[in-house]
Amino acid sequence: MKIYKTDKILLIAPHPDDEVIACGGFLAKYSKQIDVLCVNSSGVKYSGNVLSAEEIAEIRCQEFNLVMTKLGIKKYFITKIWGKPPMIDKIKENYNNYLSQFDYSQYDIILVPHKHDAHIEHRFVGNILLKNLLKKSGYKPTLKIMRYELWSPILEPNYYEDITEYINVKKDLIDFYNIILNDS
């Protein structure tokens, strides 16, 4: 498979930081032609945290926006969601928001988590949400769906992207997560 400079790419991430952990080098390499949808800000209050789940969701949105700005991504969207995981029902409630933000029929490549990822929300985004978005919006007959590795390995990968010259950018992007939290 070859990625062309004219390809329009959409990366769909389940949570903020998933996009850079899984695809940070890819994002840096193709930043001029890629859009990013983050479906869940992952506002979760864990024991010992003084912030509310909604405050954490707001911080996660700010971190995501900072990373997108740093990358120079022109079109991106994150949904502020908070509560107790798994948040599948809240993701479903925002289905129309995801549809209104992007014209899925214009993309040549869409990246999502692989279908056997160990995290339930990752699997939902990569399997069910993607299918529903494409069914409702339509898609190019030549659309390529690329599945990326996130929480668990892809057992039989069939594509590799060389990000050697972008690895330091990827590391820097990962560090942007928690900057806001550490400053507050």
Salt bridges, closest charged atoms under 4 A:
ASP17 OD2 - ARG60 NH2 3.40
ASP18 OD2 - HIS15 ND1 2.89
ASP18 OD2 - HIS122 NE2 3.25
ASP35 OD2 - LYS8 NZ 3.80
GLU54 OE2 - LYS80 NZ 3.67
GLU58 OE1 - LYS80 NZ 3.22
GLU63 OE1 - ARG60 NH1 3.28
ASP108 OD1 - LYS140 NZ 2.73
ASP117 OD1 - HIS122 ND1 3.03
GLU121 OE1 - HIS15 NE2 2.52
GLU161 OE2 - LYS29 NZ 2.69
